[in-house]
């Protein structure tokens, strides 16, 4: 299944420094981004101003109605798909701190990472909450599932490792946030897989959006603060600390990540 949507690319925080910030501002103003060096105009999204949401590759395995996992699946990381609009609570049955629905802000299917369960409530990681501040939702308002896949990002080594259970299935060289705008650390989750504008554009072929927020965007930044792993038109930033917080990878590595990583997979970022 594929969906299309109008994508506000400024929702991704650190996409390569000052030049990317200028291009994002240009996108918001006129729908195209002009490179500072040449004045050439590039579509950051595909023709028509759209980015494609890519449906998860590697679907979460559902629990049966009795809450018992099918025998053929013994996955490590729990996930949940909201079946409708659901309130986010600060604690089980506590005060409401927001609402989410079955689609993300980018229009794709929402699959959340589940940290735990307390009776009728699930503790979940969602981008509608600050970093390290999970929310609680009613279990009956979600379809439960699981995945064996997890992402492990090491800022110091500038590597992204994909694991299936304890087995390494992919290791990727990445660029990370500059010292003044470091990529945030902690546990997050994959929220969206987006097909972007392609080679030579700010975000490259594709982007894997995370639930993480960048708390140290520069004062001149006029976009939002979501963090992602995405391509870049500046390949020299892969393997170095140069972005505003997002992680940069080559298009070839990203295409494989798009096939390997499911929505809702947990993401662990360490310094």
C-alpha positions in Angstrom: 0.0 0.0 0.0 1.2 3.5 -0.8 -0.1 6.8 0.3 0.7 10.3 -1.0 0.8 13.4 1.1 1.9 17.0 1.1 5.1 16.9 3.2 6.3 19.8 5.3 10.0 19.0 5.0 10.8 21.6 7.7 9.5 19.1 10.2 12.9 17.3 10.0 15.3 19.1 12.2 19.0 18.8 11.3 19.5 18.4 7.6 23.0 19.5 6.9 23.6 22.9 8.4 23.1 26.5 7.2 22.6 25.6 3.5 19.8 23.1 4.3 18.2 25.7 6.6 18.1 28.2 3.8 16.7 25.6 1.4 14.0 24.6 3.8 13.0 28.3 4.2 12.8 28.6 0.4 10.6 25.5 0.3 8.2 27.0 2.7 8.1 30.2 0.8 7.8 29.0 -2.7 7.9 25.2 -3.0 11.4 25.0 -4.4 14.8 25.2 -2.9 17.7 27.0 -4.6 21.3 26.0 -3.9 23.5 28.7 -2.6 26.4 27.8 -4.8 24.7 27.7 -8.2 21.2 29.1 -7.8 20.0 25.9 -9.3 16.5 24.9 -8.2 15.9 21.4 -7.0 12.6 19.7 -6.0 13.2 18.4 -2.6 10.2 16.2 -3.1 9.0 14.5 -6.3 7.2 16.3 -9.1 4.0 17.8 -7.8 5.5 18.7 -4.4 4.8 15.3 -2.9 6.7 12.8 -0.9 5.6 9.2 -0.8 4.9 7.3 2.4 6.3 3.8 2.1 4.3 1.1 3.8 6.3 -0.9 6.4 8.5 -3.7 5.0 8.3 -6.4 7.6 4.9 -6.1 9.2 4.4 -6.3 12.9 3.0 -9.6 14.0 -0.5 -9.3 15.6 -1.5 -10.8 18.9 -4.7 -12.9 18.8 -7.8 -11.6 20.7 -6.8 -13.5 23.8 -3.5 -11.7 24.0 -1.5 -14.8 23.2 1.1 -14.4 20.5 0.9 -16.8 17.5 3.3 -19.7 18.0 5.2 -18.9 14.8 6.3 -15.5 16.1 8.6 -14.9 19.1 9.5 -11.3 18.6 11.4 -9.2 21.1 10.0 -5.7 20.8 6.3 -5.0 21.3 4.4 -2.6 19.0 0.9 -1.3 18.7 -1.3 0.2 15.9 -4.0 2.6 17.1 -7.4 1.6 15.6 -8.8 5.1 15.9 -8.4 8.4 17.8 -7.0 7.7 21.2 -6.0 9.9 24.2 -2.4 10.0 25.4 -2.2 9.9 29.2 0.7 11.0 31.5 0.1 7.8 33.5 -2.4 4.9 33.4 -5.8 6.5 33.6 -4.1 9.9 34.4 -4.4 13.3 32.8 -4.6 13.7 29.1 -1.5 15.1 27.4 -2.6 14.8 23.8 -4.3 12.6 21.2 -3.1 10.4 18.3 -4.9 8.6 15.5 -4.1 5.8 13.1 -2.1 8.0 10.8 1.1 10.0 11.5 1.6 13.7 10.8 3.1 12.6 7.5 0.0 10.7 6.5 1.5 7.2 6.9 0.2 4.3 9.1 1.0 4.8 12.7 2.9 2.0 14.5 4.1 2.9 18.0 6.8 1.2 20.1 5.5 -0.3 23.3 7.7 0.0 26.5 5.4 -1.9 28.8 1.9 -2.7 30.0 0.0 -2.0 33.2 -3.4 -3.6 33.3 -5.5 -2.1 30.5 -2.8 0.4 29.6 0.2 0.4 27.2 3.2 2.7 27.7 4.2 3.9 24.3 6.8 6.1 22.5 5.2 8.7 20.4 6.6 11.9 18.7 3.8 13.9 20.2 5.7 13.7 23.5 9.1 15.2 24.5 12.2 13.0 24.4 12.2 10.5 27.3 8.6 11.3 28.1 6.4 8.3 27.0 2.6 8.3 27.1 0.0 5.7 28.0 -2.9 4.6 25.8 -5.7 2.1 26.4 -4.7 -1.4 25.1 -8.2 -2.0 23.7 -7.8 1.0 21.3 -4.8 -0.6 19.6 -3.8 -3.7 17.6 -0.8 -5.3 19.3 2.1 -6.7 17.5 5.9 -7.1 17.7 9.2 -7.0 15.7 12.6 -8.6 16.1 14.3 -5.6 14.5 16.0 -2.8 16.4 18.4 0.1 15.5 21.5 1.0 17.5 23.2 4.4 16.7 26.6 5.3 18.1 27.3 9.0 17.8 31.0 8.6 18.6 31.6 5.8 16.0 29.1 7.4 13.6 27.5 4.1 12.9 24.0 2.8 12.6 23.6 -0.9 13.3 20.4 -2.9 12.5 19.9 -6.0 14.6 17.4 -8.8 14.2 17.3 -10.2 17.7 21.1 -10.4 18.5 22.3 -10.8 14.9 23.7 -7.8 13.0 22.0 -7.6 9.6 23.3 -4.2 8.5 25.9 -1.6 9.6 25.8 1.8 8.1 28.2 4.8 8.2 26.3 7.9 9.1 26.9 11.6 9.8 25.5 13.0 13.0 24.8 16.4 14.7 27.5 18.9 15.0 28.9 19.6 18.5 26.7 22.7 18.9 23.6 20.7 17.8 24.2 17.0 18.8 21.9 14.2 17.8 19.8 13.5 20.9 20.5 10.3 22.9 18.0 7.9 24.4 15.4 5.4 23.3 13.2 6.4 20.3 11.2 4.6 17.6 10.8 4.6 13.8 7.6 6.5 12.9 7.7 6.9 9.1 9.5 5.7 6.0 9.4 8.4 3.3 10.4 8.4 -0.3 12.0 11.8 -1.0 13.3 13.8 -4.0 16.1 11.6 -5.1 19.8 12.1 -5.7 21.1 15.6 -5.6 18.3 16.9 -3.4 18.5 17.9 0.3 17.1 14.6 1.7 18.4 12.2 -1.0 16.3 9.2 -1.9 14.5 8.7 1.3 14.1 9.4 5.0 13.4 7.3 8.1 11.7 9.6 10.6 12.2 9.0 14.3 10.1 10.0 17.3 13.1 12.0 18.5 13.1 15.8 18.8 16.2 18.1 18.5 16.2 20.4 21.5 19.1 22.5 20.4 18.0 23.9 17.0 19.7 27.2 16.1 17.9 30.5 16.7 17.7 31.1 13.0 16.0 27.7 12.4 12.3 28.3 11.4 11.3 24.7 10.9 10.2 22.1 13.4 12.4 19.7 15.4 11.9 16.1 14.3 15.0 14.0 13.8 15.5 11.5 10.9 18.0 9.4 9.1 18.1 10.6 5.5 20.1 11.1 2.4 22.1 14.2 1.6 23.3 16.3 -1.4 26.5 16.8 0.5 28.1 13.3 0.7 31.1 14.7 2.6 28.8 15.0 5.7 28.4 11.2 5.9 30.8 10.0 8.7 31.3 13.4 10.3 29.5 15.5 12.9 28.1 18.3 10.8 24.3 18.4 10.8 21.8 20.2 12.9 20.9 16.8 14.5 19.6 14.5 11.8 21.7 11.6 10.6 23.0 11.4 7.0 23.6 8.2 5.1 24.3 7.2 1.5 21.3 6.6 -0.8 22.4 3.0 -1.3 22.5 2.3 2.5 19.2 4.1 2.9 17.4 2.0 0.3 18.4 -1.1 2.1 17.3 0.4 5.4 13.9 1.2 4.0 13.5 -2.5 3.1 14.8 -3.8 6.4 13.5 -1.5 9.1 9.8 -1.8 10.1 7.7 1.0 11.5 7.6 0.9 15.3 11.1 -0.6 15.6 13.0 0.8 18.7 15.9 3.1 18.1 18.7 3.4 20.7 21.0 6.3 20.4 24.1 6.6 22.6 26.9 9.2 22.8 
